Amino acid sequence: MSCEVLDLGLIEYERAWKLQDEYASEIAAGTRPPTLLLLEHPHVYTFGRKGHAENLLWGEEKLKEKGIAIYWVDRGGDVTYHGPGQLVGYPLLPLGKIDSQNRLPESDYVGYVRKLERTLIAALARLGLAAGQRSGLTGVWIQADVYSRCPRCRPEDRAKPAKIAAIGVKVDARGVSRHGFALNVNPDMEYFDGIIACGLADEPVVSLADLFPHLPDMQKVKHEVIAAFSEVFGFEMKLA
């Protein structure tokens, strides 16, 4: 089966959210193939269904100064940051297997999230960076021995694993996935100071730029993510 890849560049969060709804309806109707949206957002904090307002640390004046929009959305998880230099991927896939109450079985939902994690781990491996999963936590993590290279990071954090990619998804009543992953390539990491990312107060966050002396450009990162997505999900990827 083929999966269409759309590179949307820098796009406002609300516009991309509406596109997901539009494309998901077409996928459910069988008029569009599975689709992977790759993009960047202007500065935005989004809160998922498990979001807590107290995890927003900056006040209104600071948010205005930094040009940050805020959205409460229908994905899983708590608060996260999106901004330029971060690769965001929204896979819109017909996962199917809806039960009699129009719900995707929990095992399939969790399995889908784990496959997104494996996709990013494989993409980072292609770039020469070892990453992994952590039991009981969603996302993709860099081990402490690798993270210790980060010159920006606080010495007390360098003994901990660091999160390099966040994942938050939704599966609608027709079994089509929305939202997805955010991989920190070279964003302004100061924006993470304004939130308790994913509600994890003591977990550091890192980017590729913190770890690579010669950062791969965004197109190279996209190329490896697409290749890894094909490998993990078994799709033939077609660039639109």
Secondary structure, DSSP 4 states (H G I P E B T S, - for coil): -EEEEEEEEE--HHHHHHHHHHHHHHHHHTSS--EEEEEE-SSEEEE-TT--GGGB-S-HHHHHHHT-EEEE-SSSSSEEEE-TTEEEEEEE-B-----TTS---HHHHHHHHHHHHHHHHHHHHHTT---EEETTEEEEEE-HHHHTT-SSS-GGGTTS-EEEEEEEEEE-TTSBEEEEEEEESS--GGGGGGB-GGG-TT--B--HHHH-SSPPPHHHHHHHHHHHHHHHH--EEEE-
